[in-house]
């Protein structure tokens, strides 16, 4: 009897051990739960005179009457709709502005074509408005639309098409960092595979797009950071659901399988991509630093000190002080971030030579307790690039920073 119980206990232990071995603990990429607080521009309250709203409404009625006379899609109406849209934004009429921009852009598309300068210019103006309004979903749709009609990553013939592509990728990456993936795995997979294809085309030997290769590589690396952190917990959660629940999930298992394959090969894929790009770009310092950070993030620290020291001698930024990883890959977007004062917390802490956070202490007793608790917990899971001393060796560093919650 005693032997049977011992065998059962041993079997349970082995099962638990195998499951623990299966799970891979990955540090938390910065920007997923918390992000360093940056000072933003706070818009002041604007007082709108009621007479201005009345004048705007009267102008709108005149344009509607003009449309009735000239016809719904007369080319002269496009400018009127767009002027009204900008005025609606100034007057704080966001919903009206959205409708007016849509009307003006639709008129331009019908009369001038999809890719004319006037249509792209108006679309870019609407994108700027959506960004100011904080409409993340609307902004995502319009950025993707502009990206599609200006090349969809097939070629980057102009600096403008490169700018549009990078703006689209940066926005989408900022969304994937803070939104749950369980309801949209197909979209995650589609975006991941498209970004990989674009990088492959831009960085292939003899490509005319080698100038943009490094910028695109950094965007794909950002996605790989998110994949290695998010996919495994998502897959394990799906697999732990009851069979009946799994059958009701609309997403086919092939999507999960594909994401799991990408996650398992993400580290090597990132190394191969960076090593290939380093050989082809004119100034490889930034990508060499990104590669060393990528290895460091996964605990592959062998040889890192030498690379950090060499890049420090070359004057690379951010070497003397520790920085959260990933660092310097994309311009952090404020999409999804909470900038309320009570949703941020300031801490004093020490970053060890291994890039670990220790001795975390809040620097203000008046901070919101929820934010303080969540930021502290997230900060423990962040991996830092260590500070590099004058002798080129990693050193411990006492830091004090303020972080905001991102979700």
N, C-alpha and C positions, 0 to 999 in steps of 0.2 A: 504493500500500500504506500509505504513511504517512498519507495523507488518510483512508483507511478506519479506521485505528486511532484517529486523532484524533476522527473522527465517533462511533465507538463509545464512546470515553472521555467525550466531551461528552454523549452520550445517557445513559450511566450516571450522570454527574454531575447531569443534569437530573432523572432519576428519583429519586435520593437527595434532591435539593433539594426536589422536590415532596412527597416523603414527610415531610421535616422540616418543611416549611411546613404540612402537614396537621395534624401533632401540635401541640397547644397545651400549653405548660408552665404548670401551675397550681400555686401554692404548696400546701404540705401543711397542711390544717386541723389545729389543735392538738387532740389527743385521738385522732388516727388512729394515729400511731406512738409518740408520747410525750405525757405530760401533766404539768403542774406537780405536784410531790409535795405532798400535803396530809396533815397529821397525822391519822391515824385512831385510833379507840379499839381498843386491843389487848386482846382478852379473855384473862383469865388462865386457867390450867389449873384445871379443876374436878375435885375428887376426889369420886367417887360411891361411897357405901357399898354393898356388895353386898346388904345387907338392903333398901335402897331399891329396887333392881332387882327383888328377889324380891317385895316388896310390890306393885310396879307390875304384875308378871306375874300375881299372885294377883287383883288388881283386874280386870285384863283378862279373866281366866277367868270371874270373876263376871258381868261384863257380857255375855260370850258366852253364858253359861248363861241370863241374863235374856232375851237375844235369842231363845234357843231356846223359852222359855216364852211370851213376849209376841208373837213374830213378828219377822221380819227388819226390817220398817220401822215398828215401833211408835214413835210420836212421843216417848215418854219416853226413848228411847235416844240421841237426838241429843246432848243435853247430856253424857251419860256418855262418848260417843265423843270429844267435843271436849275434855272435861276430861282424858281419858287422853292425847290428842294433846299438850296443853300439858305434861303431866307427862313424856311421852316426850322432848319437846324439852329440858326441864330436865335430864333424865338423859342427854342426849347420844345418844339413840336416833333418829337422823334418819330412817332408813328406816321404822321403826315409826311415827314421827310422821306421815310422809307418808300411810301407809295409814289411820291413824286419822282424820286430817283429812278424807281422801277419804270415808271411811265416814260421818262425822258430817255433812258437807256434803250427801252424797247423801240422807241421811235428811231433812234440812231441806228440800231441794228437792222431795222427794216429798210432804211433809206440809204445808209452809208456803208453797210456791211459789218462783218464781225470784227475785223482786225484793223479798222481805220484808226488813225491817230485820234480823231475826235471821240470815238467810242472808248478807246483805251484810256484816254485822258479823263472822260466822265466817269468811267468805272473806277479809276484810281482815286478820284475825288470821293466817290461813294464809299470806297474802302477806308479812306481816311476818316470819314464821318463815323462809320461803323466802329472803328477803333476807338474814337473818342467816346462814343456812346457805350462802349463795353459790351456790344452784342457779339459774343464769341461765335455763336452758331452762324449768324448772318455773315460775319466776317469770314468764317471758314468757307462758306459757300462761294462768296464772291472772289476770294483769293484763289480758290481752286478753279473757278471759271476763267479768271484772267490768265492763270497758268496754262490752262488747256488751250485757249485760243491763241496764245503766243508761243506755242511750240510743244508743250507737254513734255519737256525734257528731251525731245528728239534731237534738237540742236540748239546751241546758244549763239546765235549769229550776232547778237548785239549785247551791249552791257545792260540794256534795259531788260531783255529777256532773262538774263542771269539774275538781275535784281528781283524780278517777279518770282522766279523759281525759288530763290533762297528765302524770300519773304513768305511764300506759301509753305515751304518745308519748316521754317522756324515756328510759324504759327501752329501747324499741325503737331509738331513735336511738343510744344508747350501744352497743347490740349491732351496728348497721350500721356503726359507726365502726371496729370491731375485727375483724369476721368477714369472710371472703372472700365475694364476691358471685357467683362463677362457678357455684356449685352451686344458687343460689337466686334467679336473676334474676326469676322470676315473682313471688316474694314481695316483692322490692325494688320492682318496678313496682306491685304491688297496694298496698303501704303508701304509696308516693309519691302515687299517684292518689287514694287515700282521704284522705290528709292535705290535698291540694289542694282536694278537694271540701268538707271540713270548714271550711277557712279561707275559701273563697268564701262559704259559707252564713253564717258568723259575721260576716264583714266587709261583707256586701252592705248597700246603703242601706236603712234602715228595719228592719234586723234587730234582734231583741230581744237578740242575743248580742254587741253591740258591746263590752261590758265584757270579754269574753274574746278579742276580736279580736286585740289586741296580743300576748297570750301565745301564741296559736296561730300567728300570723305568724312569731314567733321560732322556733317548732319547725319550720315548713316551711322557713324560711331555713337552719336547721341541716342539713336534708336536702339542700337545694340545694348547700350547701358540699361535702357528701360526694359528690353526683352529679358535679359538675364535676371533682372530683379522681379519682374511681374509675371512672367509666363508660368514658371513652375508652381507658385502658390495658386494661380488661377486653374491650372490643369488638375492639381491635387484636389482642389475644392470641387471641381466638376465631377471627378472620379469618385468622390466620397458621397455624392448624392445617391438617394435610392434609385433603383433601376427604373421604377415608374416615372420618377421625375426626370431622369436622363432622357427617357423616350419622348417626353413632352418638349424638350429643348429643341428649338427649331434649327439651331446651327448643326450641321453635320459633323461627325467626328473627324472627318478628313481635315477640317480646318484646324482642330486641336492638334491632330497628329503633325501637321505641317509646322505649326508654331512650336511644338515640342522639339522637332528636328532642328529648327533654326536656333532655339534656345540652347540645345546641347552643343551645337557647333559654333556658338556666338563668339567665344573667346578666340578660337583659332581663326575664324572668319575675320575678326577685327585685326588680328596680328597680320594676316596675309594681305588684307586690304591696305593697311598702313605701310607695310614694308614695300609693297608694289608702288604706292603713291610716292613714297620717299625717294625712290629711284628716278621719278619722272618730273617732279616739280622743281622749280628753279631754286627756291629757298626752303630746304627741308626741315629747318630748325623747329618750326611750330608742330609739324607732324611727328618729328622725333620725340618731342615732349609729350604729345598726345599718346604715342605708343608706349612710352615709359609709364605714363599715368595709367594707361589701360592695364598694363602688366601689374603695376603696384596695386591697383584696385582689387585684383584677384589674389593678392599676396605673393605674386611672383616678383620678389624684390631683388633677386640676384642681378648685379650689374647696374641697378638703378642709380646708386650713388655716383658712379662714374659718369653716367649720362647727365644727371642733374648738375654735377660739378662742371662738366664740359659746357653745357648750355648756359650755366651761370657765368662762366668766363666770357661767353659770347654776348652777354648782356640780355639774355632772355628775361622776360617779365615774370614776376610772381614766384621767383625761386627763393628769395631770401626769407619770405614768410610763408606759413602753411596756407593752402587753399583747399576748399572742398572739391571733391571729385564727383562728376567730371567738371573741369574748369576750362573756360574759354572756348567752348565748342560752338555755342550759338548765343545770340543776344537774348538774354532771358526776357520772356514776355510776361506781362502782368496778367495775362488771361488766367482766370481761375484763382488768382492769388487774393488773399484777404489783406487789405491794407489798413483795416481799422486799427486804431492805436491799442485797443484791448485784445487784439489778436496777434500781437507780437510780444516777444520777450527778449530781454538782454541777459547775457550770461558771460561770466569769466570762466575760462577753462584752460587746460594744458593739452597741447598736441604733442604726443610723444614722437620719438625718432622713427617709430613704425607707422605714424600717421593715425594713431588711435586717440580718442578723446578721453581725458581723465579729469578728475577734480572739478566737476561742473558746479558752479555756484551762481545763483541768480544775483544780479547787481542792483535790483530794486525790489523792495518789499511790497510796493504798491501795485505790482503787475497783476493782471488777471490770472487767477490760479489755474484755470483750465488751459490757457495758452502756455503758461509756464510749465505745466505738467507735460503737455503734448510736445512742446519744443524740446524740453529736456530729454524726453524719451527718444525723439527722432534724432537728436544730436548725437546720442550714444551710438547710433547705427551708421553714421556718416564716416566714410574713410577720407582722410586728408592726404594730400601730397605734403611731405614733411618740409620743415624749414631747412634750408641749406646754409651752413655757416661759411665764413670766409675761407676755411680750409677745404671746402667742397664736400664736407661730411654732413649728414643729417643731424640735426640737433633738436632738443626739446624746445617748445616755444609756448609762452603764456599769451593767450589771446583774449580779447573781449569784443564780442560782436552782438548785434541784434538780429533776430530772425523773425520772419513772419510765417504764419501757417499758410499752406498752399491749398488746403482742402478742408 
